[in-house]
Amino acid sequence: MTATELTLQERELMDPASVDDIEWAVRLLAATPTHEGRDRGLLRQWARKADEFGSRLAPVPCTALVIERDSGLERMLLARYTSRPPTVELYTDTLTLAEELVDAHGWRAWYPPGSVRAAALAHEAVHAHLHHGPAKAALKQALGHSALRIGPLRVPGYVAGAEEVAAHAYARTVCGLGRSPLLLTAALHAALTRPGREN
């Protein structure tokens, strides 16, 4: 097979950096339950607004207990926030694979040494911030989605996946990354789901 015979999907699997950050955000939203069949234009609009919202958030400290453990590869998780008690679980095996992928793809300029861990902590800190504070309502307002409209009255609606897009944009901004962690997430997913991979 020559390079010209490769499909767009095959090229993207070989080079996930050929997909821009907003398109990765659109794909995240499209793969989120409740968005099946939604218009791609609407998903792109929400992705842009969530990305802008996350990139404008003021720095948020990570005040949750941080626990490092293995088993992220089988769960396909880099990190996870739980609220009771506020805890961030960092999966060291997935962090290690992420760092290996950064080197393998030549993305070190976008993700400097130590930035993957820092981005994971920043990402989860925003989940805690959105869970416990007024920022969740502000994100709903920024997205402009209505759950209910009666005349001039509007109830802002929840957009599944928007918090995830905002958290990735926040991590990209506060950690000074050249690309969104969504790109690294896509590369991790491709590596963990490729045929013949041993877990």
N, CA, C and O of each residue as an XYZ file, in Angstrom:
796
protein
N       0.856     -1.177      0.000
C       0.000      0.000      0.000
C       0.896      1.233      0.000
O       1.847      1.307      0.778
N       0.605      2.186     -0.853
C       1.375      3.431     -0.894
C       0.723      4.452      0.016
O      -0.412      4.274      0.459
N       1.450      5.524      0.290
C       0.933      6.580      1.163
C      -0.335      7.196      0.591
O      -1.212      7.618      1.344
N      -0.438      7.251     -0.722
C      -1.631      7.852     -1.334
C      -2.853      6.958     -1.189
O      -3.981      7.437     -1.305
N      -2.649      5.662     -0.937
C      -3.767      4.743     -0.781
C      -4.295      4.694      0.650
O      -5.336      4.089      0.905
N      -3.584      5.326      1.587
C      -4.047      5.338      2.965
C      -5.314      6.176      3.093
O      -5.425      7.244      2.491
N      -6.253      5.692      3.868
C      -7.455      6.477      4.122
C      -7.115      7.580      5.126
O      -6.083      7.532      5.795
N      -7.987      8.556      5.215
C      -7.799      9.634      6.179
C      -7.710      9.063      7.587
O      -6.869      9.496      8.374
N      -8.563      8.100      7.918
C      -8.553      7.491      9.255
C      -7.229      6.786      9.531
O      -6.699      6.878     10.638
N      -6.695      6.089      8.544
C      -5.408      5.409      8.712
C      -4.284      6.415      8.935
O      -3.413      6.198      9.778
N      -4.301      7.518      8.182
C      -3.269      8.557      8.366
C      -3.369      9.162      9.763
O      -2.353      9.425     10.407
N      -4.611      9.383     10.234
C      -4.798      9.964     11.561
C      -4.321      9.013     12.654
O      -3.778      9.460     13.664
N      -4.516      7.706     12.465
C      -4.019      6.732     13.432
C      -2.494      6.734     13.462
O      -1.887      6.605     14.525
N      -1.876      6.883     12.280
C      -0.418      6.913     12.206
C       0.126      8.240     12.738
O       1.199      8.272     13.340
N      -0.606      9.332     12.519
C      -0.168     10.655     12.954
C      -1.349     11.403     13.582
O      -1.971     12.235     12.923
N      -1.663     11.112     14.858
C      -2.801     11.785     15.491
C      -2.637     13.300     15.584
O      -3.623     14.014     15.767
N      -1.404     13.802     15.460
C      -1.175     15.250     15.507
C      -1.712     15.951     14.266
O      -1.808     17.178     14.244
N      -2.070     15.175     13.215
C      -2.644     15.786     12.016
C      -4.075     16.268     12.261
O      -4.640     16.991     11.440
N      -4.655     15.868     13.390
C      -5.998     16.314     13.782
C      -5.832     17.451     14.790
O      -5.098     17.303     15.767
N      -6.501     18.581     14.567
C      -6.317     19.707     15.496
C      -7.081     19.487     16.803
O      -7.940     18.611     16.901
N      -6.746     20.307     17.804
C      -7.293     20.130     19.149
C      -8.817     20.249     19.196
O      -9.472     19.494     19.916
N      -9.383     21.182     18.443
C     -10.840     21.345     18.453
C     -11.519     20.118     17.842
O     -12.559     19.678     18.333
N     -10.941     19.567     16.782
C     -11.530     18.368     16.184
C     -11.471     17.196     17.158
O     -12.408     16.399     17.214
N     -10.381     17.073     17.932
C     -10.351     16.017     18.954
C     -11.451     16.246     19.975
O     -12.067     15.291     20.447
N     -11.709     17.517     20.324
C     -12.789     17.838     21.270
C     -14.151     17.492     20.675
O     -15.019     16.977     21.379
N     -14.343     17.767     19.399
C     -15.601     17.406     18.727
C     -15.790     15.892     18.771
O     -16.893     15.412     19.034
N     -14.734     15.147     18.518
C     -14.822     13.686     18.535
C     -15.114     13.161     19.942
O     -15.842     12.181     20.102
N     -14.550     13.810     20.951
C     -14.859     13.416     22.334
C     -16.354     13.604     22.597
O     -17.011     12.711     23.132
N     -16.890     14.773     22.217
C     -18.322     15.030     22.411
C     -19.169     14.044     21.609
O     -20.158     13.516     22.117
N     -18.783     13.797     20.363
C     -19.561     12.894     19.506
C     -19.607     11.471     20.065
O     -20.579     10.747     19.847
N     -18.558     11.074     20.785
C     -18.492      9.728     21.356
C     -19.146      9.642     22.732
O     -19.197      8.569     23.332
N     -19.642     10.765     23.227
C     -20.262     10.811     24.548
C     -21.743     10.448     24.430
O     -22.450     11.004     23.590
N     -22.214      9.524     25.263
C     -23.639      9.178     25.222
C     -24.511     10.429     25.344
O     -24.168     11.360     26.072
N     -25.597     10.447     24.655
C     -26.587     11.526     24.490
C     -26.302     12.394     23.270
O     -27.158     13.180     22.866
N     -25.114     12.267     22.675
C     -24.807     13.083     21.501
C     -24.892     12.296     20.196
O     -24.538     12.815     19.137
N     -25.355     11.051     20.260
C     -25.497     10.266     19.042
C     -26.419     11.009     18.079
O     -27.521     11.412     18.450
N     -25.970     11.182     16.867
C     -26.793     11.821     15.852
C     -26.851     13.338     15.933
O     -27.539     13.966     15.127
N     -26.147     13.943     16.884
C     -26.151     15.417     16.963
C     -25.393     16.003     15.773
O     -24.459     15.395     15.249
N     -25.806     17.165     15.372
C     -25.177     17.884     14.278
C     -23.723     18.203     14.625
O     -23.438     18.727     15.702
N     -22.794     17.883     13.698
C     -21.361     18.132     13.943
C     -21.085     19.617     14.138
O     -20.192     19.993     14.896
N     -21.852     20.455     13.455
C     -21.667     21.898     13.620
C     -21.970     22.347     15.041
O     -21.259     23.183     15.599
N     -23.028     21.790     15.625
C     -23.376     22.108     17.012
C     -22.308     21.577     17.963
O     -21.919     22.267     18.906
N     -21.834     20.362     17.723
C     -20.771     19.804     18.568
C     -19.508     20.645     18.471
O     -18.828     20.858     19.474
N     -19.187     21.126     17.277
C     -18.002     21.988     17.094
C     -18.190     23.296     17.864
O     -17.253     23.788     18.493
N     -19.382     23.851     17.813
C     -19.666     25.093     18.546
C     -19.466     24.870     20.049
O     -18.813     25.675     20.714
N     -20.019     23.794     20.579
C     -19.851     23.489     22.006
C     -18.387     23.222     22.337
O     -17.899     23.654     23.381
N     -17.685     22.514     21.457
C     -16.270     22.216     21.697
C     -15.458     23.501     21.786
O     -14.622     23.652     22.676
N     -15.705     24.423     20.866
C     -14.978     25.706     20.890
C     -15.280     26.492     22.166
O     -14.377     27.032     22.805
N     -16.553     26.546     22.524
C     -16.926     27.313     23.715
C     -16.367     26.688     24.987
O     -15.916     27.403     25.882
N     -16.392     25.365     25.075
C     -15.831     24.691     26.253
C     -14.315     24.887     26.306
O     -13.749     25.089     27.379
N     -13.663     24.825     25.143
C     -12.216     25.039     25.073
C     -11.871     26.468     25.504
O     -10.935     26.675     26.277
N     -12.616     27.439     25.012
C     -12.376     28.837     25.390
C     -12.603     29.038     26.887
O     -11.825     29.726     27.548
N     -13.656     28.447     27.415
C     -13.963     28.556     28.838
C     -12.811     27.994     29.678
O     -12.339     28.647     30.609
N     -12.369     26.792     29.348
C     -11.290     26.166     30.109
C      -9.987     26.929     30.025
O      -9.257     27.029     31.011
N      -9.689     27.472     28.851
C      -8.421     28.189     28.681
C      -8.414     29.538     29.397
O      -7.348     30.106     29.631
N      -9.594     30.057     29.746
C      -9.671     31.351     30.453
C      -9.787     31.209     31.968
O      -9.740     32.211     32.682
N      -9.939     29.980     32.474
C     -10.064     29.804     33.920
C      -8.797     30.230     34.635
O      -7.687     29.974     34.168
N      -8.976     30.882     35.772
C      -7.834     31.254     36.608
C      -7.221     29.977     37.190
O      -7.919     28.976     37.349
N      -5.927     30.004     37.509
C      -5.295     28.811     38.088
C      -6.034     28.311     39.327
O      -6.438     29.088     40.192
N      -6.195     27.001     39.383
C      -6.910     26.333     40.472
C      -5.933     25.375     41.151
O      -5.373     24.503     40.486
N      -5.715     25.516     42.459
C      -4.802     24.571     43.116
C      -5.445     23.196     43.247
O      -6.663     23.070     43.378
N      -4.617     22.187     43.210
C      -5.099     20.825     43.432
C      -5.031     20.579     44.935
O      -3.954     20.353     45.486
N      -6.192     20.623     45.595
C      -6.244     20.453     47.050
C      -6.664     19.041     47.453
O      -6.688     18.717     48.640
N      -6.988     18.221     46.494
C      -7.398     16.842     46.771
C      -6.185     16.005     47.168
O      -5.049     16.326     46.818
N      -6.441     14.955     47.886
C      -5.419     13.967     48.192
C      -4.997     13.313     46.881
O      -5.850     12.909     46.091
N      -3.677     13.203     46.637
C      -3.175     12.586     45.409
C      -2.619     11.214     45.759
O      -1.748     11.080     46.618
N      -3.137     10.197     45.077
C      -2.699      8.820     45.272
C      -2.166      8.309     43.945
O      -2.838      8.406     42.919
N      -0.947      7.762     43.968
C      -0.370      7.175     42.760
C      -0.505      5.668     42.835
O      -0.239      5.059     43.870
N      -0.926      5.067     41.716
C      -1.079      3.615     41.668
C      -0.947      3.129     40.236
O      -0.993      3.914     39.289
N      -0.782      1.814     40.093
C      -0.797      1.178     38.776
C      -2.242      0.832     38.435
O      -3.163      1.250     39.136
N      -2.437      0.098     37.401
C      -3.735     -0.400     36.925
C      -4.477      0.583     36.038
O      -5.650      0.370     35.733
N      -3.829      1.636     35.625
C      -4.466      2.569     34.702
C      -4.584      2.021     33.293
O      -5.544      2.322     32.584
N      -3.610      1.213     32.881
C      -3.640      0.681     31.515
C      -4.862     -0.182     31.281
O      -5.532     -0.043     30.258
N      -5.169     -1.093     32.235
C      -6.343     -1.944     32.022
C      -7.639     -1.159     32.144
O      -8.654     -1.553     31.571
N      -7.619     -0.052     32.885
C      -8.819      0.786     33.015
C      -8.883      1.867     31.940
O      -9.889      2.560     31.792
N      -7.789      1.993     31.196
C      -7.640      3.051     30.186
C      -7.820      4.424     30.825
O      -8.557      5.271     30.321
N      -7.123      4.627     31.958
C      -7.184      5.887     32.685
C      -5.781      6.421     32.957
O      -4.868      5.667     33.293
N      -5.629      7.720     32.808
C      -4.397      8.417     33.172
C      -4.524      8.946     34.591
O      -3.593      8.862     35.392
N      -5.696      9.493     34.883
C      -5.986     10.032     36.206
C      -7.495     10.044     36.392
O      -8.262      9.965     35.433
N      -7.907     10.145     37.675
C      -9.344     10.175     37.960
C      -9.567     10.951     39.244
O      -8.835     10.794     40.221
N     -10.605     11.803     39.223
C     -11.009     12.556     40.413
C     -12.254     11.915     41.005
O     -13.206     11.612     40.286
N     -12.245     11.711     42.310
C     -13.442     11.282     43.029
C     -13.691     12.296     44.133
O     -12.749     12.838     44.711
N     -14.961     12.552     44.424
C     -15.299     13.650     45.327
C     -15.423     13.282     46.797
O     -15.374     14.167     47.652
N     -15.582     11.995     47.117
C     -15.798     11.626     48.519
C     -14.820     10.567     48.978
O     -15.029      9.389     48.684
N     -13.782     10.923     49.671
C     -13.262     12.275     49.885
C     -12.584     12.775     48.607
O     -12.257     11.972     47.733
N     -12.368     14.088     48.488
C     -11.716     14.617     47.285
C     -10.340     13.973     47.075
O      -9.408     14.189     47.851
N     -10.242     13.185     46.017
C      -9.029     12.413     45.752
C      -8.732     12.413     44.256
O      -9.637     12.302     43.429
N      -7.456     12.539     43.926
C      -7.006     12.360     42.548
C      -6.152     11.109     42.524
O      -5.151     11.008     43.233
N      -6.558     10.161     41.701
C      -5.757      8.956     41.492
C      -4.948      9.155     40.222
O      -5.515      9.376     39.152
N      -3.622      9.079     40.331
C      -2.734      9.152     39.179
C      -2.250      7.740     38.884
O      -1.743      7.058     39.774
N      -2.402      7.302     37.654
C      -2.026      5.949     37.273
C      -0.630      5.971     36.648
O      -0.453      6.382     35.502
N       0.350      5.521     37.423
C       1.751      5.634     37.027
C       2.085      4.829     35.775
O       2.934      5.243     34.986
N       1.428      3.680     35.583
C       1.717      2.894     34.379
C       1.262      3.636     33.119
O       1.937      3.588     32.090
N       0.134      4.312     33.200
C      -0.352      5.069     32.042
C       0.485      6.330     31.837
O       0.746      6.722     30.699
N       0.909      6.968     32.931
C       1.808      8.126     32.811
C       3.102      7.726     32.105
O       3.601      8.460     31.252
N       3.636      6.569     32.461
C       4.864      6.087     31.828
C       4.649      5.863     30.335
O       5.473      6.273     29.518
N       3.541      5.211     29.978
C       3.243      4.991     28.560
C       3.056      6.326     27.832
O       3.515      6.480     26.701
N       2.398      7.273     28.462
C       2.198      8.596     27.841
C       3.536      9.261     27.549
O       3.728      9.826     26.472
N       4.456      9.198     28.497
C       5.789      9.789     28.279
C       6.513      9.073     27.134
O       7.185      9.717     26.329
N       6.378      7.752     27.059
C       6.991      6.992     25.963
C       6.392      7.400     24.614
O       7.112      7.518     23.623
N       5.078      7.615     24.580
C       4.422      8.038     23.337
C       4.863      9.431     22.909
O       5.041      9.693     21.720
N       5.038     10.326     23.882
C       5.524     11.679     23.576
C       6.872     11.580     22.869
O       7.093     12.231     21.848
N       7.764     10.769     23.411
C       9.080     10.599     22.786
C       8.972      9.913     21.427
O       9.609     10.339     20.463
N       8.170      8.854     21.347
C       8.042      8.092     20.102
C       7.490      8.945     18.958
O       7.898      8.790     17.807
N       6.558      9.848     19.285
C       5.948     10.704     18.256
C       6.743     11.991     18.006
O       6.431     12.741     17.081
N       7.766     12.246     18.823
C       8.536     13.477     18.655
C       7.788     14.718     19.133
O       7.942     15.798     18.563
N       6.975     14.562     20.181
C       6.141     15.653     20.687
C       6.723     16.336     21.928
O       6.007     17.055     22.624
N       7.999     16.122     22.210
C       8.574     16.657     23.446
C       8.487     18.182     23.517
O       8.393     18.732     24.615
N       8.516     18.874     22.389
C       8.390     20.342     22.410
C       7.004     20.760     22.899
O       6.852     21.822     23.503
N       5.994     19.927     22.640
C       4.628     20.225     23.096
C       4.405     19.795     24.534
O       3.657     20.435     25.273
N       5.054     18.709     24.927
C       4.864     18.138     26.265
C       6.237     17.972     26.929
O       6.804     16.880     26.891
N       6.782     19.039     27.538
C       8.104     18.943     28.169
C       8.130     17.889     29.285
O       7.079     17.485     29.781
N       9.325     17.449     29.675
C       9.429     16.445     30.736
C       8.651     16.869     31.992
O       8.763     18.006     32.451
N       7.879     15.951     32.523
C       7.083     16.215     33.723
C       5.734     16.878     33.466
O       4.902     16.960     34.369
N       5.514     17.348     32.249
C       4.277     18.079     31.970
C       3.055     17.175     31.881
O       1.935     17.632     32.110
N       3.252     15.898     31.552
C       2.100     14.991     31.457
C       1.487     14.807     32.848
O       0.267     14.860     33.006
N       2.330     14.594     33.842
C       1.841     14.460     35.226
C       1.195     15.768     35.685
O       0.112     15.760     36.271
N       1.865     16.888     35.415
C       1.332     18.197     35.810
C      -0.012     18.468     35.144
O      -0.930     18.991     35.775
N      -0.123     18.108     33.862
C      -1.378     18.323     33.141
C      -2.487     17.449     33.707
O      -3.632     17.889     33.814
N      -2.154     16.206     34.074
C      -3.158     15.314     34.663
C      -3.678     15.888     35.974
O      -4.881     15.860     36.233
N      -2.768     16.411     36.806
C      -3.191     17.021     38.079
C      -4.029     18.278     37.840
O      -5.039     18.490     38.511
N      -3.609     19.110     36.884
C      -4.362     20.330     36.569
C      -5.758     19.983     36.057
O      -6.749     20.599     36.450
N      -5.816     18.997     35.182
C      -7.088     18.541     34.609
C      -8.048     18.105     35.720
O      -9.213     18.504     35.733
N      -7.557     17.292     36.637
C      -8.412     16.806     37.721
C      -8.757     17.902     38.712
O      -9.837     17.872     39.302
N      -7.864     18.877     38.915
C      -8.165     20.018     39.791
C      -9.354     20.804     39.258
O     -10.174     21.297     40.033
N      -9.450     20.921     37.940
C     -10.592     21.626     37.347
C     -11.871     20.820     37.516
O     -12.937     21.395     37.734
N     -11.781     19.502     37.418
C     -12.978     18.694     37.685
C     -13.478     18.951     39.114
O     -14.682     19.077     39.338
N     -12.559     19.027     40.068
C     -12.943     19.329     41.456
C     -13.549     20.722     41.544
O     -14.553     20.926     42.227
N     -12.942     21.673     40.858
C     -13.426     23.067     40.850
C     -14.837     23.152     40.262
O     -15.695     23.855     40.796
N     -15.067     22.446     39.183
C     -16.391     22.455     38.555
C     -17.412     21.689     39.395
O     -18.603     22.002     39.375
N     -16.942     20.691     40.128
C     -17.844     19.884     40.957
C     -18.327     20.654     42.183
O     -19.482     20.528     42.588
N     -17.435     21.450     42.771
C     -17.732     22.076     44.064
C     -18.062     23.564     44.005
O     -18.460     24.129     45.024
N     -17.919     24.204     42.884
C     -18.095     25.657     42.870
C     -19.060     26.160     41.815
O     -19.703     25.374     41.118
N     -19.158     27.494     41.701
C     -20.093     28.114     40.750
C     -19.630     28.042     39.298
O     -20.376     28.421     38.395
N     -18.419     27.565     39.063
C     -17.906     27.509     37.693
C     -18.728     26.579     36.809
O     -18.787     26.778     35.595
N     -19.363     25.570     37.394
C     -20.185     24.642     36.604
C     -21.339     25.393     35.936
O     -21.629     25.175     34.760
N     -21.992     26.274     36.689
C     -23.083     27.078     36.127
C     -22.543     28.044     35.074
O     -23.198     28.294     34.062
N     -21.344     28.586     35.317
C     -20.744     29.506     34.351
C     -20.429     28.786     33.042
O     -20.585     29.365     31.967
N     -19.991     27.535     33.119
C     -19.733     26.758     31.905
C     -21.034     26.532     31.138
O     -21.065     26.669     29.915
N     -22.104     26.187     31.850
C     -23.406     26.009     31.180
C     -23.813     27.286     30.443
O     -24.272     27.238     29.302
N     -23.640     28.414     31.104
C     -23.977     29.706     30.469
C     -23.128     29.927     29.226
O     -23.636     30.348     28.187
N     -21.826     29.642     29.336
C     -20.911     29.871     28.219
C     -21.258     29.008     27.008
O     -21.079     29.435     25.868
N     -21.751     27.799     27.255
C     -22.081     26.894     26.156
C     -23.317     27.341     25.382
O     -23.438     27.067     24.188
N     -24.231     28.029     26.061
C     -25.412     28.554     25.386
C     -26.476     27.519     25.037
O     -27.372     27.796     24.239
N     -26.385     26.335     25.627
C     -27.381     25.277     25.369
C     -28.555     25.465     26.330
O     -28.351     25.689     27.523
N     -29.762     25.376     25.823
C     -30.955     25.528     26.658
C     -31.622     24.188     26.918
O     -31.905     23.428     25.992
N     -31.867     23.911     28.191
C     -32.622     22.712     28.558
C     -34.110     22.984     28.456
O     -34.899     22.082     28.171
N     -34.495     24.250     28.693
C     -35.901     24.649     28.677
C     -35.981     26.126     28.336
O     -35.177     26.932     28.802
N     -36.968     26.466     27.512
C     -37.182     27.860     27.134
C     -38.679     28.137     27.200
O     -39.481     27.449     26.569
N     -39.035     29.144     27.965
C     -40.422     29.591     28.046
C     -40.410     31.096     27.819
O     -40.045     31.871     28.702
N     -40.813     31.488     26.626
C     -40.757     32.901     26.277
C     -39.320     33.383     26.389
O     -38.413     32.775     25.819
N     -39.105     34.486     27.130
C     -37.740     35.000     27.260
C     -36.915     34.255     28.321
O     -35.706     34.465     28.423
N     -37.557     33.396     29.100
C     -36.839     32.673     30.153
C     -36.145     31.446     29.570
O     -36.705     30.723     28.746
N     -34.930     31.236     30.013
C     -34.127     30.124     29.502
C     -33.427     29.435     30.661
O     -32.834     30.092     31.516
N     -33.497     28.116     30.688
C     -32.773     27.330     31.684
C     -31.563     26.722     30.967
O     -31.722     25.913     30.053
N     -30.341     27.120     31.391
C     -29.150     26.560     30.731
C     -29.101     25.041     30.880
O     -29.404     24.496     31.942
N     -28.718     24.373     29.803
C     -28.670     22.920     29.807
C     -27.268     22.366     29.981
O     -26.274     23.029     29.685
N     -27.214     21.155     30.460
C     -25.959     20.429     30.634
C     -25.548     19.816     29.304
O     -26.381     19.242     28.602
N     -24.284     19.931     28.954
C     -23.746     19.311     27.741
C     -22.737     18.252     28.181
O     -21.639     18.575     28.634
N     -23.121     16.994     28.044
C     -22.232     15.895     28.447
C     -20.911     15.990     27.687
O     -20.899     16.154     26.467
N     -19.808     15.885     28.413
C     -18.478     15.927     27.815
C     -17.852     17.309     27.795
O     -16.642     17.427     27.605
N     -18.644     18.362     27.985
C     -18.100     19.727     27.908
C     -17.099     20.004     29.029
O     -16.105     20.698     28.817
N     -17.362     19.460     30.223
C     -16.421     19.659     31.328
C     -15.072     19.030     30.996
O     -14.024     19.575     31.344
N     -15.101     17.894     30.331
C     -13.864     17.203     29.948
C     -13.069     18.054     28.962
O     -11.851     18.182     29.091
N     -13.752     18.635     27.979
C     -13.087     19.509     27.006
C     -12.503     20.726     27.714
O     -11.369     21.120     27.440
N     -13.272     21.321     28.622
C     -12.792     22.491     29.363
C     -11.578     22.139     30.223
O     -10.630     22.920     30.307
N     -11.605     20.974     30.859
C     -10.485     20.555     31.706
C      -9.214     20.348     30.884
O      -8.120     20.696     31.329
N      -9.356     19.782     29.689
C      -8.184     19.612     28.813
C      -7.634     20.972     28.385
O      -6.419     21.171     28.368
N      -8.517     21.903     28.041
C      -8.070     23.242     27.627
C      -7.381     23.967     28.779
O      -6.371     24.642     28.580
N      -7.926     23.824     29.973
C      -7.314     24.426     31.161
C      -5.908     23.863     31.371
O      -4.960     24.622     31.576
N      -5.771     22.538     31.322
C      -4.467     21.905     31.528
C      -3.464     22.373     30.475
O      -2.309     22.650     30.798
N      -3.904     22.463     29.211
C      -3.029     22.947     28.139
C      -2.514     24.351     28.454
O      -1.336     24.652     28.268
N      -3.421     25.200     28.934
C      -3.073     26.599     29.186
C      -2.167     26.759     30.402
O      -1.102     27.368     30.301
N      -2.579     26.219     31.554
C      -1.797     26.453     32.777
C      -0.458     25.725     32.769
O       0.482     26.148     33.443
N      -0.364     24.636     32.013
C       0.906     23.905     31.941
C       1.765     24.364     30.757
O       2.876     23.868     30.572
N       1.261     25.298     29.962
C       2.018     25.828     28.835
C       2.328     24.794     27.769
O       3.410     24.802     27.181
N       1.374     23.901     27.520
C       1.587     22.842     26.536
C       1.372     23.370     25.121
O       0.576     24.285     24.905
N       2.075     22.796     24.179
C       1.913     23.181     22.776
C       0.659     22.628     22.141
O       0.154     23.187     21.168
N       0.150     21.530     22.683
C      -1.091     20.930     22.208
C      -1.910     20.483     23.405
O      -1.387     20.298     24.504
N      -3.196     20.314     23.172
C      -4.095     19.855     24.225
C      -3.736     18.435     24.655
O      -3.270     17.642     23.837
N      -3.948     18.108     25.926
C      -3.806     16.711     26.349
C      -4.770     15.772     25.616
O      -4.603     14.554     25.679
N      -5.770     16.316     24.925
C      -6.660     15.473     24.112
C      -5.885     14.712     23.052
O      -6.216     13.565     22.752
N      -4.855     15.330     22.479
C      -4.024     14.648     21.492
C      -3.334     13.451     22.134
O      -3.306     12.362     21.559
N      -2.787     13.650     23.305
C      -2.115     12.559     24.006
C      -3.105     11.471     24.415
O      -2.777     10.285     24.383
N      -4.311     11.873     24.796
C      -5.363     10.908     25.118
C      -5.696     10.049     23.900
O      -5.868      8.836     24.022
N      -5.787     10.674     22.733
C      -6.070      9.930     21.499
C      -4.937      8.949     21.186
O      -5.185      7.817     20.771
N      -3.699      9.388     21.388
C      -2.555      8.510     21.133
C      -2.540      7.347     22.118
O      -2.234      6.215     21.742
N      -2.870      7.623     23.373
C      -2.954      6.546     24.374
C      -4.041      5.543     23.999
O      -3.827      4.333     24.066
N      -5.198      6.049     23.608
C      -6.303      5.157     23.221
C      -5.888      4.274     22.050
O      -6.145      3.070     22.052
N      -5.245      4.876     21.050
C      -4.805      4.101     19.880
C      -3.791      3.029     20.298
O      -3.849      1.897     19.817
N      -2.870      3.386     21.188
C      -1.853      2.428     21.632
C      -2.461      1.294     22.453
O      -2.040      0.142     22.337
N      -3.448      1.623     23.278
C      -4.039      0.618     24.161
C      -5.061     -0.279     23.469
O      -5.394     -1.349     23.980
N      -5.555      0.146     22.319
C      -6.580     -0.649     21.626
C      -6.074     -1.271     20.327
O      -6.837     -1.933     19.623
N      -4.807     -1.069     20.004
C      -4.313     -1.646     18.760
C      -4.315     -3.171     18.845
O      -4.053     -3.738     19.906
N      -4.610     -3.826     17.733
C      -4.667     -5.293     17.728
C      -3.324     -5.909     18.145
O      -2.258     -5.446     17.739
N      -3.402     -6.942     18.947
C      -2.193     -7.649     19.354
C      -1.489     -7.065     20.552
O      -0.475     -7.608     20.991
N      -2.007     -5.948     21.108
C      -1.349     -5.353     22.284
C      -1.534     -6.247     23.488
O      -2.631     -6.738     23.756
N      -0.433     -6.455     24.222
C      -0.515     -7.217     25.473
C      -0.656     -6.253     26.623
O       0.113     -5.298     26.725
N      -1.630     -6.482     27.502
C      -1.824     -5.609     28.670
C      -1.020     -6.118     29.848
O      -1.052     -5.519     30.922
